[in-house]
Amino acid sequence: MAGDAELRALPKVELHRHLDGSVRVATILELARERGVRPGTLEELEQSAVIRRPMESLEAVLACFATQQAALWSYDAVRRVTVENIEDAWRDGVRLIELRFAPSFIAQGKALSHDGIIEAVLAGTCQAMAAWPIEVGLIGILPRSHPLEVNARATRDLIRGRHGGAPGADRICGFDLADGETGVDPAVFAPLVAEAREAGLGITVHTGENTSAAHVARTLDVLRPTRIGHGIRSWGNEDLLRRLSDEDVLLEVSPTSNWITSAVPSLAAHPLPLLYRAGVPVCLNSDDPNLFGIDLVNEYTVCAREYGFGPGEFRDMNRAALRHSFLPPGLKASLAGEM
Protein backbone atom coordinates (compact mmCIF):
# COMPACT_ATOMS: atom_id res chain seq x y z
CA MET A 1 0.00 0.00 0.00
CA ALA A 2 1.26 3.50 -0.84
CA GLY A 3 2.63 5.49 2.08
CA ASP A 4 1.38 8.83 3.37
CA ALA A 5 4.09 10.85 1.57
CA GLU A 6 3.32 9.14 -1.75
CA LEU A 7 -0.43 9.69 -1.36
CA ARG A 8 0.09 13.32 -0.37
CA ALA A 9 2.21 13.95 -3.45
CA LEU A 10 -0.43 12.49 -5.77
CA PRO A 11 -2.03 15.33 -7.82
CA LYS A 12 -5.68 15.55 -6.79
CA VAL A 13 -8.97 17.22 -7.65
CA GLU A 14 -11.45 17.74 -4.81
CA LEU A 15 -15.01 18.79 -5.62
CA HIS A 16 -16.79 18.42 -2.26
CA ARG A 17 -15.41 20.32 0.74
CA HIS A 18 -17.49 22.72 2.87
CA LEU A 19 -15.54 25.76 3.99
CA ASP A 20 -18.26 26.64 6.52
CA GLY A 21 -18.09 23.14 7.99
CA SER A 22 -14.32 22.87 8.21
CA VAL A 23 -12.67 25.40 10.49
CA ARG A 24 -9.36 24.54 12.16
CA VAL A 25 -9.87 24.05 15.90
CA ALA A 26 -7.00 26.44 16.68
CA THR A 27 -8.68 29.04 14.47
CA ILE A 28 -12.02 28.57 16.27
CA LEU A 29 -10.20 29.22 19.54
CA GLU A 30 -8.51 32.39 18.24
CA LEU A 31 -11.69 33.75 16.66
CA ALA A 32 -13.64 33.08 19.86
CA ARG A 33 -11.10 35.01 21.90
CA GLU A 34 -11.32 37.91 19.44
CA ARG A 35 -15.03 38.10 20.31
CA GLY A 36 -14.34 37.96 24.03
CA VAL A 37 -15.57 34.36 24.29
CA ARG A 38 -13.52 31.91 26.34
CA PRO A 39 -14.28 28.40 25.10
CA GLY A 40 -11.64 26.70 27.28
CA THR A 41 -8.43 25.04 26.17
CA LEU A 42 -7.69 23.71 22.72
CA GLU A 43 -8.13 20.17 24.03
CA GLU A 44 -11.49 21.01 25.59
CA LEU A 45 -12.69 22.71 22.42
CA GLU A 46 -11.80 19.64 20.37
CA GLN A 47 -14.35 17.67 22.37
CA SER A 48 -17.21 19.76 20.94
CA ALA A 49 -15.71 20.81 17.60
CA VAL A 50 -14.44 17.49 16.24
CA ILE A 51 -16.44 14.29 15.60
CA ARG A 52 -14.28 11.19 15.33
CA ARG A 53 -16.82 8.39 15.80
CA PRO A 54 -20.17 7.63 14.17
CA MET A 55 -23.25 9.45 15.40
CA GLU A 56 -26.77 8.08 15.26
CA SER A 57 -27.80 9.98 12.14
CA LEU A 58 -26.98 12.65 9.59
CA GLU A 59 -29.24 15.04 11.49
CA ALA A 60 -27.16 14.55 14.65
CA VAL A 61 -24.00 15.43 12.73
CA LEU A 62 -25.63 18.51 11.18
CA ALA A 63 -26.46 19.74 14.69
CA CYS A 64 -22.72 19.72 15.50
CA PHE A 65 -22.02 22.41 12.92
CA ALA A 66 -22.96 25.12 15.46
CA THR A 67 -19.40 25.56 16.75
CA GLN A 68 -18.05 25.91 13.21
CA GLN A 69 -20.81 28.34 12.21
CA ALA A 70 -20.31 30.55 15.26
CA ALA A 71 -16.62 31.01 14.41
CA LEU A 72 -17.51 32.71 11.10
CA TRP A 73 -18.60 35.87 12.87
CA SER A 74 -17.02 38.60 10.70
CA TYR A 75 -15.79 39.43 7.22
CA ASP A 76 -12.19 38.78 8.32
CA ALA A 77 -13.12 35.45 9.92
CA VAL A 78 -14.82 34.24 6.73
CA ARG A 79 -11.89 35.42 4.61
CA ARG A 80 -9.38 33.73 6.91
CA VAL A 81 -11.22 30.41 7.01
CA THR A 82 -11.48 30.45 3.21
CA VAL A 83 -7.71 30.91 2.93
CA GLU A 84 -7.03 28.16 5.45
CA ASN A 85 -9.32 25.68 3.69
CA ILE A 86 -7.49 26.27 0.42
CA GLU A 87 -4.10 26.02 2.11
CA ASP A 88 -5.12 22.72 3.74
CA ALA A 89 -6.24 21.39 0.36
CA TRP A 90 -2.98 22.44 -1.29
CA ARG A 91 -1.00 20.66 1.45
CA ASP A 92 -3.06 17.53 0.68
CA GLY A 93 -1.79 17.63 -2.91
CA VAL A 94 -4.93 19.19 -4.41
CA ARG A 95 -4.39 21.04 -7.71
CA LEU A 96 -8.03 22.05 -8.17
CA ILE A 97 -10.66 22.40 -5.48
CA GLU A 98 -14.27 23.48 -5.48
CA LEU A 99 -15.23 24.85 -2.08
CA ARG A 100 -18.88 25.13 -1.17
CA PHE A 101 -20.49 27.50 1.30
CA ALA A 102 -23.99 28.57 2.31
CA PRO A 103 -24.31 32.35 2.77
CA SER A 104 -27.64 32.02 4.59
CA PHE A 105 -26.18 29.43 7.00
CA ILE A 106 -23.13 31.56 7.79
CA ALA A 107 -25.26 34.69 8.26
CA GLN A 108 -27.60 33.22 10.88
CA GLY A 109 -27.46 35.20 14.13
CA LYS A 110 -24.83 37.62 12.88
CA ALA A 111 -24.53 41.13 11.48
CA LEU A 112 -23.33 39.73 8.15
CA SER A 113 -25.13 40.06 4.83
CA HIS A 114 -25.05 37.50 2.04
CA ASP A 115 -23.14 40.02 -0.07
CA GLY A 116 -20.55 40.56 2.65
CA ILE A 117 -20.04 36.83 3.07
CA ILE A 118 -19.64 36.31 -0.67
CA GLU A 119 -17.17 39.19 -0.85
CA ALA A 120 -15.15 37.71 2.02
CA VAL A 121 -15.03 34.29 0.37
CA LEU A 122 -13.91 35.87 -2.91
CA ALA A 123 -11.20 37.87 -1.13
CA GLY A 124 -9.93 34.75 0.65
CA THR A 125 -9.95 32.80 -2.61
CA CYS A 126 -7.88 35.43 -4.40
CA GLN A 127 -5.46 35.65 -1.48
CA ALA A 128 -4.97 31.88 -1.40
CA MET A 129 -4.52 31.47 -5.15
CA ALA A 130 -1.85 34.18 -5.03
CA ALA A 131 -0.02 32.26 -2.30
CA TRP A 132 -0.24 28.65 -3.58
CA PRO A 133 -0.41 27.02 -7.02
CA ILE A 134 -3.99 25.81 -6.80
CA GLU A 135 -7.13 26.50 -8.84
CA VAL A 136 -10.29 27.24 -6.86
CA GLY A 137 -13.96 27.16 -7.76
CA LEU A 138 -16.78 28.19 -5.43
CA ILE A 139 -20.18 26.56 -5.03
CA GLY A 140 -23.05 28.31 -3.31
CA ILE A 141 -25.34 26.14 -1.17
CA LEU A 142 -29.01 26.43 -0.33
CA PRO A 143 -29.89 24.61 2.93
CA ARG A 144 -33.21 22.84 2.33
CA SER A 145 -34.33 23.64 5.88
CA HIS A 146 -34.19 27.41 5.34
CA PRO A 147 -37.33 29.34 4.33
CA LEU A 148 -37.91 29.46 0.59
CA GLU A 149 -37.75 33.26 0.51
CA VAL A 150 -34.34 33.18 2.21
CA ASN A 151 -33.08 30.63 -0.31
CA ALA A 152 -34.48 32.68 -3.19
CA ARG A 153 -32.62 35.75 -1.94
CA ALA A 154 -29.40 33.74 -1.47
CA THR A 155 -29.70 32.41 -5.03
CA ARG A 156 -29.97 35.90 -6.48
CA ASP A 157 -27.15 37.17 -4.26
CA LEU A 158 -24.88 34.38 -5.50
CA ILE A 159 -25.77 35.09 -9.12
CA ARG A 160 -25.18 38.81 -8.60
CA GLY A 161 -21.85 38.01 -6.95
CA ARG A 162 -20.83 35.91 -9.96
CA HIS A 163 -21.58 38.73 -12.38
CA GLY A 164 -20.67 41.66 -10.12
CA GLY A 165 -17.12 42.20 -11.36
CA ALA A 166 -15.35 41.82 -7.99
CA PRO A 167 -11.91 40.18 -8.09
CA GLY A 168 -12.41 36.44 -8.27
CA ALA A 169 -16.13 36.69 -9.11
CA ASP A 170 -15.71 34.28 -12.01
CA ARG A 171 -14.67 31.62 -9.49
CA ILE A 172 -18.32 31.29 -8.40
CA CYS A 173 -19.09 28.36 -10.66
CA GLY A 174 -21.62 26.06 -8.99
CA PHE A 175 -24.89 25.71 -7.10
CA ASP A 176 -25.94 23.07 -4.57
CA LEU A 177 -28.78 21.93 -2.32
CA ALA A 178 -27.79 20.44 1.04
CA ASP A 179 -29.16 19.73 4.52
CA GLY A 180 -31.70 17.04 5.40
CA GLU A 181 -33.50 15.55 2.40
CA THR A 182 -36.23 13.45 4.03
CA GLY A 183 -39.72 14.75 3.34
CA VAL A 184 -38.55 17.53 0.98
CA ASP A 185 -39.72 17.45 -2.64
CA PRO A 186 -36.92 18.66 -4.94
CA ALA A 187 -39.56 20.28 -7.16
CA VAL A 188 -39.79 23.08 -4.56
CA PHE A 189 -36.28 24.15 -5.57
CA ALA A 190 -36.62 23.62 -9.32
CA PRO A 191 -37.20 27.34 -10.13
CA LEU A 192 -34.11 28.37 -8.14
CA VAL A 193 -31.99 25.66 -9.76
CA ALA A 194 -33.22 26.87 -13.15
CA GLU A 195 -32.17 30.44 -12.30
CA ALA A 196 -28.73 29.25 -11.27
CA ARG A 197 -28.31 27.13 -14.40
CA GLU A 198 -29.40 30.01 -16.64
CA ALA A 199 -26.81 32.21 -14.91
CA GLY A 200 -24.08 29.77 -15.92
CA LEU A 201 -23.67 27.82 -12.68
CA GLY A 202 -23.09 24.08 -12.67
CA ILE A 203 -25.57 22.05 -10.63
CA THR A 204 -24.73 19.52 -7.92
CA VAL A 205 -27.17 18.26 -5.29
CA HIS A 206 -26.74 16.44 -1.96
CA THR A 207 -28.94 13.35 -2.24
CA GLY A 208 -28.88 9.64 -1.51
CA GLU A 209 -26.52 9.84 1.46
CA ASN A 210 -28.91 8.60 4.13
CA THR A 211 -32.06 8.42 2.02
CA SER A 212 -32.68 6.11 -0.96
CA ALA A 213 -32.03 5.40 -4.60
CA ALA A 214 -35.52 6.76 -5.27
CA HIS A 215 -34.42 10.14 -3.90
CA VAL A 216 -31.45 10.17 -6.27
CA ALA A 217 -33.64 9.24 -9.23
CA ARG A 218 -36.21 11.91 -8.35
CA THR A 219 -33.43 14.50 -8.06
CA LEU A 220 -32.11 13.54 -11.51
CA ASP A 221 -35.60 13.75 -13.00
CA VAL A 222 -36.53 17.13 -11.50
CA LEU A 223 -33.26 19.08 -11.12
CA ARG A 224 -30.98 17.47 -13.76
CA PRO A 225 -27.67 17.88 -11.89
CA THR A 226 -24.44 16.74 -13.51
CA ARG A 227 -23.01 15.81 -10.11
CA ILE A 228 -24.45 14.30 -6.93
CA GLY A 229 -23.16 14.96 -3.43
CA HIS A 230 -22.71 11.49 -1.90
CA GLY A 231 -25.40 9.47 -3.74
CA ILE A 232 -24.11 6.23 -2.22
CA ARG A 233 -27.61 4.75 -1.77
CA SER A 234 -27.69 4.41 -5.55
CA TRP A 235 -25.92 1.10 -5.03
CA GLY A 236 -28.32 -1.83 -5.37
CA ASN A 237 -30.56 -0.19 -7.96
CA GLU A 238 -29.34 -1.47 -11.32
CA ASP A 239 -31.49 0.92 -13.37
CA LEU A 240 -30.16 3.92 -11.47
CA LEU A 241 -26.55 2.75 -11.72
CA ARG A 242 -26.97 2.37 -15.47
CA ARG A 243 -28.49 5.83 -15.68
CA LEU A 244 -25.67 7.45 -13.71
CA SER A 245 -23.14 5.80 -16.00
CA ASP A 246 -25.01 6.51 -19.25
CA GLU A 247 -25.70 10.15 -18.33
CA ASP A 248 -22.17 10.62 -16.92
CA VAL A 249 -23.38 11.93 -13.56
CA LEU A 250 -20.52 12.04 -11.05
CA LEU A 251 -20.94 10.94 -7.42
CA GLU A 252 -18.89 13.07 -5.00
CA VAL A 253 -18.04 10.44 -2.38
CA SER A 254 -16.64 10.98 1.14
CA PRO A 255 -16.12 7.63 2.93
CA THR A 256 -15.28 8.88 6.43
CA SER A 257 -18.11 11.40 6.38
CA ASN A 258 -20.56 8.68 5.34
CA TRP A 259 -19.34 6.46 8.19
CA ILE A 260 -19.64 9.23 10.79
CA THR A 261 -23.18 10.10 9.66
CA SER A 262 -24.09 6.39 9.91
CA ALA A 263 -24.93 6.29 6.21
CA VAL A 264 -22.75 3.14 6.12
CA PRO A 265 -22.14 0.72 9.02
CA SER A 266 -18.38 0.71 8.54
CA LEU A 267 -15.69 1.95 6.18
CA ALA A 268 -15.20 -1.61 4.94
CA ALA A 269 -18.91 -1.79 4.00
CA HIS A 270 -18.88 1.42 1.95
CA PRO A 271 -20.18 0.86 -1.62
CA LEU A 272 -17.54 3.09 -3.23
CA PRO A 273 -15.49 0.21 -4.72
CA LEU A 274 -18.68 -1.41 -6.02
CA LEU A 275 -19.84 1.86 -7.60
CA TYR A 276 -16.43 2.42 -9.17
CA ARG A 277 -16.23 -1.09 -10.59
CA ALA A 278 -19.78 -0.80 -11.93
CA GLY A 279 -18.65 2.10 -14.12
CA VAL A 280 -20.34 4.91 -12.20
CA PRO A 281 -18.23 8.12 -12.29
CA VAL A 282 -16.97 8.77 -8.75
CA CYS A 283 -14.41 11.00 -7.03
CA LEU A 284 -12.91 11.21 -3.55
CA ASN A 285 -13.57 14.09 -1.15
CA SER A 286 -13.13 15.05 2.49
CA ASP A 287 -16.49 16.85 2.95
CA ASP A 288 -15.83 18.56 6.33
CA PRO A 289 -12.27 17.54 7.20
CA ASN A 290 -11.69 19.68 10.30
CA LEU A 291 -15.08 18.67 11.71
CA PHE A 292 -14.15 15.00 11.30
CA GLY A 293 -10.50 15.33 12.31
CA ILE A 294 -9.18 14.10 8.95
CA ASP A 295 -7.64 15.38 5.74
CA LEU A 296 -8.10 14.29 2.14
CA VAL A 297 -5.03 12.04 2.30
CA ASN A 298 -6.86 10.08 5.01
CA GLU A 299 -9.57 9.25 2.45
CA TYR A 300 -6.98 7.97 0.00
CA THR A 301 -5.45 5.86 2.75
CA VAL A 302 -8.88 4.42 3.58
CA CYS A 303 -9.44 3.52 -0.08
CA ALA A 304 -6.03 1.87 -0.40
CA ARG A 305 -6.43 -0.09 2.83
CA GLU A 306 -10.10 -1.07 2.63
CA TYR A 307 -10.76 -1.39 -1.10
CA GLY A 308 -7.36 -2.16 -2.60
CA PHE A 309 -7.29 1.04 -4.65
CA GLY A 310 -3.94 2.01 -6.11
CA PRO A 311 -2.50 4.64 -8.46
CA GLY A 312 -4.65 3.52 -11.40
CA GLU A 313 -7.94 3.90 -9.55
CA PHE A 314 -6.88 7.20 -8.02
CA ARG A 315 -5.90 8.57 -11.43
CA ASP A 316 -9.24 7.49 -12.87
CA MET A 317 -11.17 9.23 -10.10
CA ASN A 318 -9.14 12.42 -10.34
CA ARG A 319 -9.58 12.54 -14.11
CA ALA A 320 -13.33 12.07 -13.64
CA ALA A 321 -13.36 14.88 -11.06
CA LEU A 322 -11.43 17.20 -13.37
CA ARG A 323 -13.77 16.44 -16.27
CA HIS A 324 -16.82 17.20 -14.10
CA SER A 325 -15.43 20.36 -12.50
CA PHE A 326 -17.56 23.45 -13.06
CA LEU A 327 -14.51 25.61 -13.79
CA PRO A 328 -13.83 26.68 -17.43
CA PRO A 329 -12.62 24.03 -19.91
CA GLY A 330 -9.42 25.92 -20.76
CA LEU A 331 -8.37 26.06 -17.12
CA LYS A 332 -9.08 22.36 -16.66
CA ALA A 333 -7.16 21.48 -19.83
CA SER A 334 -4.05 23.08 -18.36
CA LEU A 335 -4.18 20.58 -15.45
CA ALA A 336 -5.07 17.46 -17.44
CA GLY A 337 -1.45 16.42 -17.93
CA GLU A 338 -0.91 16.16 -14.17
CA MET A 339 -3.77 13.75 -13.56
Secondary structure by P-SEA (a helix, b strand, c coil): cccaaaaaacccccccccccccccaaaaaaaaaaaccccccaaaaaaccccccccccaaaaaaaaaaaaaacccaaaaaaaaaaaaaaaaaacccbbbbbbbcccccccccccaaaaaaaaaaaaaaaaacccbbbbbbbbbcccccaaaaaaaaaaaaaaaacccccccccccccccccccccccccaaaaaaaaaaabbbbbbbccccccaaaaaaaaaccccccccccccccccaaaaaaaaaabbbbbccaaaaaaacccccccccaaaaaaaaccbbbbbbcccccccccaaaaaaaaaacccccaaaaaaaaaaaaaaccccaaaaaaacccc
